[in-house]
Amino acid sequence: MVAHDGEFAHPDANICYTGIGKVNAAIAAQHVIDTEHPKLIISLGTAGSSVFDFGEIVNPTGWVQRDMNLTEFCGPKYVVPFSDDAPILEYGRRDPRYPPAVCGSGDTFVRNIAADIWDCVEMEGFSIAYACHRGGVASIPFVSYKFISDGKSADTQDHEWTAVLHLARAALHRVYDEIEN
C-alpha cells in the first residue's frame, strides 16, 4: 500500500495507491483486506523526522494517531474515544536491517517536526496498521518501511516533498526487492 505513485512503483508489485490521509488509507486498506484476503500487507512511503537522517529507511512497528487529542475534554491524547486502545498501536513485523520507529500519523502536513511519543510523522500508516490489526476474523500480517524525506539534518529542512520523491522511489524499490528475494 502506497499513498502516492511518486513514492513507489514496481512492475512486479500488486500496488494499492491509497491516496493521501488517514481516511483514504483506512478505506483502501479495508477494501484490500475484504476483497483480496492478503497474506501480508506492505506499506511503503515517506515520513518526516527530527530523529532520523534524510534518506534513511526506517521500519515502523509503533503507530500513533497524532491528531487525536481529547485533553480539552479530560481525555487522553492519541486514543480513539471510548476505546480500550493504547496511545501507541504496536503492530507490524520488525525488520532488523532497518532502524525501528514509532510513527505518528495525522491529517495535517507538518513543517516543524518535533518528536513526541513518535520519532517520525506521516499521514497514512496508523490507518493501515489499525485495519490490519483489526482485520476481521484474524489480524493481517503487516510490515512498513518509510523513507525519511525530511530529516534531522539542517540541509534537508526546507525543500518540497515532491522534489525528493525520486529518491524515495528508488530507495523503496530497493527495499521491496530485498523483501521479495
Secondary structure, DSSP 4 states (H G I P E B T S, - for coil): -BS-TTT---TT----B--SSHHHHHHHHHHHHHHH--S-EEEEEEEE-SSSPTT-EEEEEEEEETT-B-GGGT--BSS-TT----SSEE-S---TTS-EEEEEE-SS--SS---SS-SEEESSHHHHHHHHHT-TTSPPPEEEEEEEEE-SSGGGSSS-GGGGHHHHHHHHHHHHHHHH-
